[in-house]
Amino acid sequence: MKTTICAVRLIAGLLLVLSAASCSGPVASAARKAAPPREAPAGHSATTTEKEETPEPSDLDRPLEELFAMTCEHRRKTFECEECRYETGVVRAPAKLFAGGLLKTQKAVRGRIAIPLRLTGEVRFDERRVTHLGTQAGGIVRGAHVALGDRVSRGQALIEIESVAVGEAEGAYLEAQAVLRLARRSHERALELRNEGISSEKEYLQARQELETAEIHEESALGVLTRLGMPVADARNLGPASARGRLTLRAPADGVVLFLHAVPGEVARTEESLVTIGDNATMWVWADLYERDIARLARKEVERRMAATVTVKAYPGEEFPGTVDFVSPVMDEATRTVRLRIAATNPRGRLLAGMFADVKVFLPGEEETLALPRSAVLEDEGRSFVFIHHHGDYYVRRPVEPGRSWGDRVEVLRGLKGGETVVADGSFLLKSDVLRSKMGAGCAD
């Protein structure tokens, strides 16, 4: 039925366009020239004989009482009619949409304005989430089991190195194990002979001393291997057939391969980092705070984890939210600046270490104003509005005049008194529902 209605409307519109086009042709022009001019009624000028129709005011211009008192062609209150309530800017949002987290509301309250302090900085890794791996034994890279950008798990093999030092340590450990096994058998035999009264106590004590010495040498040889980077489990499983002088670097934690400098055949040096594993979901941005601004950013404010935003040239107009989590207690004597650190969220890893950044730190001010989340303030044909709760499941859009913005907040200069329940998250869904009327609600269904 709705498809038929849409088709009828479309055909009627085409006929109207064709009719208008035919009336503007040469014949119509000649007819207009031949027809005598119409005389204006007495007391009226010719320019006022045809008046343009005055467009109906938008729902944004009508008071709430009028909107909720309107009656539609279906002889119902317009805001309650599923087909017509869009004309009043009213949306019905059941409670289950809020319970499921699709929509969220927030009270419009007054608070202090945050004053942005503009700084420049540089993006760096969060060193608490990054591990730089190198080798304690110089050698030759024989294999790289991962590539740059790979996600790895704790204990996963990353790089295999062939090292003379590791080979020597493996030989020493295997030799110490062989001596230990012999010392244990000798100790067991000496104990049996002593218990049977065949050997003396001195011979037994000598066998025991040799066992303890062998245990010390075995533990020492194992320590050399572990200090070179071999896990204890791998060392315990060594045998004459498996000792190859190979060292495998393994991931110390789950993360992403952020840096890799290991090519098969390349020399691995002890002073170089071969691979960096880390979590780049959060990045550090180090900014320079000038001496003139230190008084504005008191140290006690840092404890409140002040909000900040980070922008980089790679993504113009986009802000990455963050918080100030550290201010250095020392001033750089050369630059006369204090280092300030912002922990910024890094969705999809788009912030890269080494990028230059513009930083805004929002300092609490003394002035109070009404502010809302950015997601709550929408636009339609150049006008800003928000959805406020009216009663029950009904929400209506109301015009507002936005002012300054900082972080994820927008100042509201006019349109709200304060205390209204405003849809914050998911408000764009309500906007789409209301604008169905502009596209023709009957055909959009």
Secondary structure, DSSP 8 states (H G I E B T S, - for coil): -HHHHHHHHHHHHHHHHHHHHHHTSHHHHHHHHHS------TT--GGGSS--------GGGS-HHHHHH-B-TTSSBGGG-TTTGGGGTEEE--HHHHHTTS--EEE-EEEEEEEEEEEEEEEEE-GGGEEEEE-SS-EEEEEE---TT-EE-TT-EEEEEE-HHHHHHHHHHHHHHHHHHHHHHHHHHHHHHHHTTSS-HHHHHHHHHHHHHHHHHHHHHHHHHHHTT--HHHHHT--TTT--SEEEEE-SSSEEEEEE---TT-EE-TTSEEEEEE--SEEEEEEEEEGGGTTTS-HHHHTT--EEEEE-TTSTT--EEEEEEEEEEEEETTTTEEEEEEEEE-GGG-S-TT-EEEEEEEEEEEEEEEEEEGGG-EEETTEEEEEEEEETTEEEEEE-EEEEEETTEEEEEES--S--EEE-TTHHHHHHHHTHHHH-HHHH-
